[in-house]
Amino acid sequence: MFLEELHFVEQHGFLQQDISTVINNLAVTYYQWGNIALAIDKYEKSVSMKKRQFNVDHMELSITLGNLAWSYLESGQLDQARCLSEEVLTIRKRKLPPSHPLLAEAMGRLS
């Protein structure tokens, strides 16, 4: 179903942001179904698109990076997970107040 939606979105000229959102949602679904390898593939594609769409410290990018980091952690790719978690923390420190729960989440992933 999501693949059909993605194909429709790509064919009908939707904005790049819409496509990256569909791909991100597809990654979430694969993750929830336990297919971490496919989730990682889709998160990586979504991150690549979002890096072209947004500036490097956009919160939407940090959320997708966090999801990718979590998927790397689940798959045992600890170095990649840590690297991305540090990137997420850097973005959130710039964008969020010190007491924000998303900042606390990013800090917790590195402890």
Secondary structure, DSSP 8 states (H G I E B T S, - for coil): -HHHHHHHHHHTT--HHHHHHHHHHHHHHHHHTT-HHHHHHHHHHHHHHHHHHS-TT-HHHHHHHHHHHHHHHHTT-HHHHHHHHHHHHHHHHHHS-TT-HHHHHHHHHT-
